[in-house]
């Protein structure tokens, strides 16, 4: 099946009764038979649930993987990979990456994992960082918030046929624009809260594997025993959002390209960061941090808010949320381009930039 068909049908498991859209199964527990077995295939919702099985099925098919695990957030999904590593493992991570996962590595796994932050757009820098105890290379491309591009295939080739796992955060690109597993990655991670859900109303995360191996068994065990699983209702909302993913991404992409062209020609804009695809962009303003904050405070259609990937456009002064050790330029604004009419978006930004 093609992507559009997968998005609509792979997350829809027809239940007894024949409902065309899978109902929400809110029950936390499931009946046993006289022998003590579970004829439905389900025992307890933390372990498995019909809605989570449906979500995991569509995630695996979208990313062309063998299996998937759904979690309560993107951070929980990333943490499951880190928890599956042996203590003392060396992790190579991007110097420009989502601050929530970066802080998780620096705070939660301090003293447990050896973490090194590297410019993933520099292949030689990645290569020179690989050590005898390296067990994971974490790629985020395009990166957050500078939209840097990493060569997934080239990085994977550096550790091919070794015991180093490569996991790619594909949240910004989505399976519409790239499939990291097809480029050699072992795992793909998503914050399903973002483009996959697409409506800013369902928190979740996902991991997809290219094969069910011993490491994946550890990830599955973390999901079951740690219990950071996505609720049945959020599974339902995420699956509903995925049905329109391919078409929504075309709109995000088209609007972003026109906004980039506008921003590059604007006298008040210093620089624009855009990888050439998708709905995410960042730009720096002339006049420094206070000027950037004023622009974010002056928009009427763009909502000044954290997160991304919804149908509504968002704008945010990124450094102020990332903490005192941020490497993000103080005059940078991150933009999640929504699906409003692009002329309205351009006019809104123009008014804010000239206010």
Buried (B, 14 or more C-beta within 10 A) or exposed (E): EEBBEBBBEBBBBEEEEEEEEBEBBEBEEBEEEEEEEEEBEBBEBBBBBBBBBBBBBBBBBBBBBBBBBBBBBBBBBBBBBBBBBEEEBBBBBBBBBBBBBBBBBBEEBEEBBBBBBBBBBBBEEBEEBBEEEBBBBBBBBBBBBBBBBBBBEEBBBBBEEEEBBBBBBBBBBBBBBBBBBBBBBBBBBBBBBBBBBBBBEBBBBBBBBBEEEEBBEBBBEBBBEBEBBBBBEBBBBBBBBBBBBBEBBEBBBBBBBBBBEBBEEBEBBBBBBBBEBBBBBBBBBBEEBEBBBBBBEBBEBBBBBEBBBBBBBBBBBBBBBBEEEBEBBBBBBBBBBBBBEBEEBBBBBBBBBEE
